Amino acid sequence: MDSSRTLLLAGIEQLGLEATTAQIDSLLNFVDLIEKWNKAFNLTAIRGRDEMLRLHILDSLAILPFITGNKIIDVGTGAGLPGIPLAIFMPNVQFTLLDSNSKKTRFVQQAILELQLQN
């Protein structure tokens, strides 16, 4: 098991959450996309993979127990945070992600396509 997967699994466990293998794979693929696009589009100041997992993915998931409702809007989503990690964990909830930066919205659209998110 690679260190990114181990770090992510440990963080999810510390948050008191459970994740399927598919959810973990999607989160890791999302970080891969952020790393790839960040080189050209400056999506986030966070550069290291472990930092992205801690400061972006796990921070996004930390609010999961407090979310209610079946429609969520993420205003100022930037690189799709927290919307995309939450959408991965909440497939039955409809998410709308908004941002005024067209580079970031292009990234979010591509990430949604590549991660095959339907919500």
MODELLER restraints for C-alpha pairs under 7 A, 6 or more apart:
rsr = mdl.restraints
at = mdl.atoms
rsr.add(forms.Gaussian(group=physical.xy_distance, feature=features.Distance(at['CA:4:A'], at['CA:50:A']), mean=6.61, stdev=0.5))
rsr.add(forms.Gaussian(group=physical.xy_distance, feature=features.Distance(at['CA:8:A'], at['CA:53:A']), mean=6.59, stdev=0.5))
rsr.add(forms.Gaussian(group=physical.xy_distance, feature=features.Distance(at['CA:11:A'], at['CA:58:A']), mean=6.53, stdev=0.5))
rsr.add(forms.Gaussian(group=physical.xy_distance, feature=features.Distance(at['CA:12:A'], at['CA:18:A']), mean=6.74, stdev=0.5))
rsr.add(forms.Gaussian(group=physical.xy_distance, feature=features.Distance(at['CA:12:A'], at['CA:58:A']), mean=6.98, stdev=0.5))
rsr.add(forms.Gaussian(group=physical.xy_distance, feature=features.Distance(at['CA:15:A'], at['CA:62:A']), mean=6.39, stdev=0.5))
rsr.add(forms.Gaussian(group=physical.xy_distance, feature=features.Distance(at['CA:23:A'], at['CA:88:A']), mean=6.20, stdev=0.5))
rsr.add(forms.Gaussian(group=physical.xy_distance, feature=features.Distance(at['CA:23:A'], at['CA:89:A']), mean=6.75, stdev=0.5))
rsr.add(forms.Gaussian(group=physical.xy_distance, feature=features.Distance(at['CA:26:A'], at['CA:115:A']), mean=6.33, stdev=0.5))
rsr.add(forms.Gaussian(group=physical.xy_distance, feature=features.Distance(at['CA:27:A'], at['CA:85:A']), mean=6.55, stdev=0.5))
rsr.add(forms.Gaussian(group=physical.xy_distance, feature=features.Distance(at['CA:30:A'], at['CA:111:A']), mean=6.84, stdev=0.5))
rsr.add(forms.Gaussian(group=physical.xy_distance, feature=features.Distance(at['CA:33:A'], at['CA:111:A']), mean=6.92, stdev=0.5))
rsr.add(forms.Gaussian(group=physical.xy_distance, feature=features.Distance(at['CA:38:A'], at['CA:44:A']), mean=6.68, stdev=0.5))
rsr.add(forms.Gaussian(group=physical.xy_distance, feature=features.Distance(at['CA:41:A'], at['CA:103:A']), mean=6.60, stdev=0.5))
rsr.add(forms.Gaussian(group=physical.xy_distance, feature=features.Distance(at['CA:43:A'], at['CA:78:A']), mean=6.90, stdev=0.5))
rsr.add(forms.Gaussian(group=physical.xy_distance, feature=features.Distance(at['CA:43:A'], at['CA:79:A']), mean=5.71, stdev=0.5))
rsr.add(forms.Gaussian(group=physical.xy_distance, feature=features.Distance(at['CA:43:A'], at['CA:104:A']), mean=6.55, stdev=0.5))
rsr.add(forms.Gaussian(group=physical.xy_distance, feature=features.Distance(at['CA:46:A'], at['CA:52:A']), mean=6.20, stdev=0.5))
rsr.add(forms.Gaussian(group=physical.xy_distance, feature=features.Distance(at['CA:56:A'], at['CA:81:A']), mean=6.86, stdev=0.5))
rsr.add(forms.Gaussian(group=physical.xy_distance, feature=features.Distance(at['CA:57:A'], at['CA:85:A']), mean=6.37, stdev=0.5))
rsr.add(forms.Gaussian(group=physical.xy_distance, feature=features.Distance(at['CA:60:A'], at['CA:81:A']), mean=6.51, stdev=0.5))
rsr.add(forms.Gaussian(group=physical.xy_distance, feature=features.Distance(at['CA:60:A'], at['CA:82:A']), mean=4.55, stdev=0.5))
rsr.add(forms.Gaussian(group=physical.xy_distance, feature=features.Distance(at['CA:60:A'], at['CA:85:A']), mean=6.54, stdev=0.5))
rsr.add(forms.Gaussian(group=physical.xy_distance, feature=features.Distance(at['CA:60:A'], at['CA:86:A']), mean=6.94, stdev=0.5))
rsr.add(forms.Gaussian(group=physical.xy_distance, feature=features.Distance(at['CA:61:A'], at['CA:85:A']), mean=6.66, stdev=0.5))
rsr.add(forms.Gaussian(group=physical.xy_distance, feature=features.Distance(at['CA:61:A'], at['CA:86:A']), mean=6.27, stdev=0.5))
rsr.add(forms.Gaussian(group=physical.xy_distance, feature=features.Distance(at['CA:64:A'], at['CA:86:A']), mean=6.93, stdev=0.5))
rsr.add(forms.Gaussian(group=physical.xy_distance, feature=features.Distance(at['CA:70:A'], at['CA:93:A']), mean=4.56, stdev=0.5))
rsr.add(forms.Gaussian(group=physical.xy_distance, feature=features.Distance(at['CA:70:A'], at['CA:94:A']), mean=6.02, stdev=0.5))
rsr.add(forms.Gaussian(group=physical.xy_distance, feature=features.Distance(at['CA:71:A'], at['CA:93:A']), mean=5.77, stdev=0.5))
rsr.add(forms.Gaussian(group=physical.xy_distance, feature=features.Distance(at['CA:71:A'], at['CA:94:A']), mean=4.75, stdev=0.5))
rsr.add(forms.Gaussian(group=physical.xy_distance, feature=features.Distance(at['CA:71:A'], at['CA:95:A']), mean=5.92, stdev=0.5))
rsr.add(forms.Gaussian(group=physical.xy_distance, feature=features.Distance(at['CA:72:A'], at['CA:94:A']), mean=6.25, stdev=0.5))
rsr.add(forms.Gaussian(group=physical.xy_distance, feature=features.Distance(at['CA:72:A'], at['CA:95:A']), mean=4.87, stdev=0.5))
rsr.add(forms.Gaussian(group=physical.xy_distance, feature=features.Distance(at['CA:72:A'], at['CA:96:A']), mean=6.27, stdev=0.5))
rsr.add(forms.Gaussian(group=physical.xy_distance, feature=features.Distance(at['CA:73:A'], at['CA:95:A']), mean=5.78, stdev=0.5))
rsr.add(forms.Gaussian(group=physical.xy_distance, feature=features.Distance(at['CA:73:A'], at['CA:96:A']), mean=4.65, stdev=0.5))
rsr.add(forms.Gaussian(group=physical.xy_distance, feature=features.Distance(at['CA:73:A'], at['CA:97:A']), mean=5.87, stdev=0.5))
rsr.add(forms.Gaussian(group=physical.xy_distance, feature=features.Distance(at['CA:74:A'], at['CA:83:A']), mean=5.86, stdev=0.5))
rsr.add(forms.Gaussian(group=physical.xy_distance, feature=features.Distance(at['CA:74:A'], at['CA:96:A']), mean=6.16, stdev=0.5))
rsr.add(forms.Gaussian(group=physical.xy_distance, feature=features.Distance(at['CA:74:A'], at['CA:97:A']), mean=4.77, stdev=0.5))
rsr.add(forms.Gaussian(group=physical.xy_distance, feature=features.Distance(at['CA:74:A'], at['CA:98:A']), mean=6.09, stdev=0.5))
rsr.add(forms.Gaussian(group=physical.xy_distance, feature=features.Distance(at['CA:75:A'], at['CA:97:A']), mean=6.25, stdev=0.5))
rsr.add(forms.Gaussian(group=physical.xy_distance, feature=features.Distance(at['CA:75:A'], at['CA:98:A']), mean=4.93, stdev=0.5))
rsr.add(forms.Gaussian(group=physical.xy_distance, feature=features.Distance(at['CA:75:A'], at['CA:99:A']), mean=6.33, stdev=0.5))
rsr.add(forms.Gaussian(group=physical.xy_distance, feature=features.Distance(at['CA:76:A'], at['CA:98:A']), mean=5.67, stdev=0.5))
rsr.add(forms.Gaussian(group=physical.xy_distance, feature=features.Distance(at['CA:76:A'], at['CA:99:A']), mean=4.59, stdev=0.5))
rsr.add(forms.Gaussian(group=physical.xy_distance, feature=features.Distance(at['CA:77:A'], at['CA:83:A']), mean=6.80, stdev=0.5))
rsr.add(forms.Gaussian(group=physical.xy_distance, feature=features.Distance(at['CA:77:A'], at['CA:97:A']), mean=5.86, stdev=0.5))
rsr.add(forms.Gaussian(group=physical.xy_distance, feature=features.Distance(at['CA:77:A'], at['CA:98:A']), mean=5.75, stdev=0.5))
rsr.add(forms.Gaussian(group=physical.xy_distance, feature=features.Distance(at['CA:77:A'], at['CA:99:A']), mean=5.59, stdev=0.5))
rsr.add(forms.Gaussian(group=physical.xy_distance, feature=features.Distance(at['CA:78:A'], at['CA:99:A']), mean=6.05, stdev=0.5))
rsr.add(forms.Gaussian(group=physical.xy_distance, feature=features.Distance(at['CA:78:A'], at['CA:104:A']), mean=5.65, stdev=0.5))
rsr.add(forms.Gaussian(group=physical.xy_distance, feature=features.Distance(at['CA:79:A'], at['CA:104:A']), mean=5.77, stdev=0.5))
rsr.add(forms.Gaussian(group=physical.xy_distance, feature=features.Distance(at['CA:79:A'], at['CA:107:A']), mean=6.91, stdev=0.5))
rsr.add(forms.Gaussian(group=physical.xy_distance, feature=features.Distance(at['CA:79:A'], at['CA:108:A']), mean=6.22, stdev=0.5))
rsr.add(forms.Gaussian(group=physical.xy_distance, feature=features.Distance(at['CA:80:A'], at['CA:97:A']), mean=6.97, stdev=0.5))
rsr.add(forms.Gaussian(group=physical.xy_distance, feature=features.Distance(at['CA:80:A'], at['CA:108:A']), mean=5.66, stdev=0.5))
rsr.add(forms.Gaussian(group=physical.xy_distance, feature=features.Distance(at['CA:83:A'], at['CA:95:A']), mean=6.94, stdev=0.5))
rsr.add(forms.Gaussian(group=physical.xy_distance, feature=features.Distance(at['CA:83:A'], at['CA:97:A']), mean=6.48, stdev=0.5))
rsr.add(forms.Gaussian(group=physical.xy_distance, feature=features.Distance(at['CA:87:A'], at['CA:95:A']), mean=6.66, stdev=0.5))
rsr.add(forms.Gaussian(group=physical.xy_distance, feature=features.Distance(at['CA:87:A'], at['CA:119:A']), mean=6.70, stdev=0.5))
rsr.add(forms.Gaussian(group=physical.xy_distance, feature=features.Distance(at['CA:91:A'], at['CA:119:A']), mean=6.16, stdev=0.5))
rsr.add(forms.Gaussian(group=physical.xy_distance, feature=features.Distance(at['CA:93:A'], at['CA:119:A']), mean=6.48, stdev=0.5))
rsr.add(forms.Gaussian(group=physical.xy_distance, feature=features.Distance(at['CA:94:A'], at['CA:119:A']), mean=4.87, stdev=0.5))
rsr.add(forms.Gaussian(group=physical.xy_distance, feature=features.Distance(at['CA:95:A'], at['CA:119:A']), mean=5.93, stdev=0.5))
rsr.add(forms.Gaussian(group=physical.xy_distance, feature=features.Distance(at['CA:99:A'], at['CA:105:A']), mean=6.25, stdev=0.5))
